[in-house]
Amino acid sequence: MTDLKQFQKKINYSFKDLELLETVFIHRSFVNEAKNNGLGHNERLEFLGDAVLELIVTEFLYKNFDNPEGDLTNFRSALVRGDMLSQVAYDLGMLEFMKLSRGERKNTPKSQNLILANAFEALIGAIYLDGRYQAAKKIIKEFLLPRFDEILNQNLFKDSRSEFQEWAQEFEAETPEYRVLEEMGPDHNKMFKVGVYLEGKLFGEGEGSSKQKACQGAATDALSKIKGHK
């Protein structure tokens, strides 16, 4: 395994169980390529980390903002969405430690961003198991929550599905249709790929650990393409 002392120093946390940290960086594709049944991958840690992350972010928003529930939900979605988590993971240098199959390493940046977002969730899950709630909260407070100012300043908390629907009805006189294009992974940790369509034309695609997250991603993708062609 790669020497992870440098990474632990960067996040200012030392693992008691180093195997947990090693597992954070093992992608399913690497295990499948290695054909080593004794080697674990990070999906179970990701599953746990997703829940821990959402709870800690929810607690932060509840304690610091008096906004209505709808606003708080949008704030949370903006903080825990895939592109935000992947950027945090990239800034922490997590990509250089990832163990991926040869095919996955050649994949698109969009695919790598999803891998990084999932790895950050796995990291939170691993820290929660190793150091419990306060340790996980410290990492999130240091590396993710400071980005909330950017979310507020740039209005990144706006709900992408609502925004795209408003655009579609105003300029196309149509209501977007969301279709599940693919389901990936085991039942306990499924990933969904969703497309958003107007009059049968694909406008955007998104992936996520739930259909709702994938739909948000598809709407965000559609909006970015629309704005890019203005």
Secondary structure, DSSP 4 states (H G I P E B T S, - for coil): ----HHHHHHHT---SSHHHHHHHTB-HHHHHHHT-TT---SHHHHHHHHHHHHHHHHHHHHHH----HHHHHHHHHHHHSHHHHHHHHHHTTGGGG-B--HHHHTS-HHHHHHHHHHHHHHHHHHHHHHHHHHHHHHHHHHHTGGGHHHHHHTTTTS-HHHHHHHHHHHHTS---EEEEEEEES-GGG-EEEEEEEETTEEEEEEEESSHHHHHHHHHHHHHHHHHHT-
